[in-house]
Amino acid sequence: MPDPERSERRLRPAPLLFEPSEAVADPEHFFDLESLDDPAELLARATELTLAFRAATDRAVEFQAVAAAQLADPRRFDRLTTEDIARRAEWTEDYARKMVEFGRDLLRGEGLAGE
């Protein structure tokens, strides 16, 4: 049975390093969006943040894939199986296999997004 405390922890976003700690302590604070009164300005700023977070997510996934591929590299004496990688990353083994292959593709020269 899944641990509800662990599931709740996974659903919460990682702290954003560039937000002041006082702002993070306020659960209503989110990049100062709560202070915007003009709905058009709020929509524009929220859209900018959404696009930035999507790009950050895509880039982070690419780094996960590269790390998974490196950990699974058969040339490493301490290589991990996809089962081990799945356990560490809290993925299914099938997803870990796909991430290892994606990472290998990236390492073969397709490069990371933005490079």
N, C-alpha and C positions, 0 to 999 in steps of 0.2 A: 504494500500500500504506500502511495507517495506521501512524503512528509509535507504536511501543509505549510509548515514554517519555511521550508526550503523552497517550495513553489512560490510562496509570497515574495521571498527574497529575490527570486529570479525575475519576477515581473516588474520589480522596481528598477528604474533606469539608474545607471551608474552616475555618481555625482559628476557634474560638469566642472572642470577645473577652473574655468574662467568666471564663474559666478562667485561673488563674495559669500563667505560662509554665513554672514548674517542673513542674506537673502535666501540661502538654501534652507536655513532654519525655519523660515516662514513658508508653510505649505501652500499658501496662496500665491506666492511669488514665482513667476516664471518668465525670466528674461524681460521683466518690466512690462509685460503685455497687460497685466492687470491695471496698469496706470493709464492706458490709452482709452480715451473717451470716444474718439472718432471711429466708427465702425469700418470705414474705408481704410483708415490707417492701420487698424487692428488686423483686418483681413490681409493687407499687404505685408505687414511685419510677420504675422503668423505663417503666411505662405512662404516667406523667405526662410524662416526657421525650419519649416517642414522640408523644403528642398535641401537645406544645409544638412539636416539630420539624415535624410535619405542618402545623400552623397557620403556622409561620414559612415553610415551603416554599410554601404557598398564597399567602401575602402577597408573597413574593419573586417568584413567577411573575406575579402581577398587576403588580408594578412593572416586570418585564421587558416585559410586554405594553404597558404605557403608554409605556415608553421606545421600543419598536419602533414604535408608532403615531406617536409624535412625530417620530422619525427619518424615517418614511415620509411625513410630511405634505406633500402637494403644494404647500402654501403656502410651504414652506421653500425658500430658494434653494439650500441645500446638502442637500436631501433625499436619502435613500438608497433604492436599489431593494430589493426583498425579497431579491434575490440578495446584495446587499452586507450587509444585516442578517443573513442566514443565515450568511454567512461570518464575520462578527464574533462572532456568538453561538454559532457551531459547531452550527447547526441545519440541517435540510434546508430548501430553499426553500419547500416546501409548509407546513412547520411555521411558518416565518417569516410566511407569508401569514396563517395562522390566528391567530398571535400579534398581528399588526398589527390584524386585524379585532377580536379580543378587546380589545385596547387601545383601539381606537376606541369600542367599546361602553362600556368603563369611563369613557372621557373624556366620552362623551355624557351621563353623569349617573348611571350605575349605581354609581359610586364604588368605591373599594377596600374590601376586607373590613375590617370593624372601624371603618369611618368612619360 
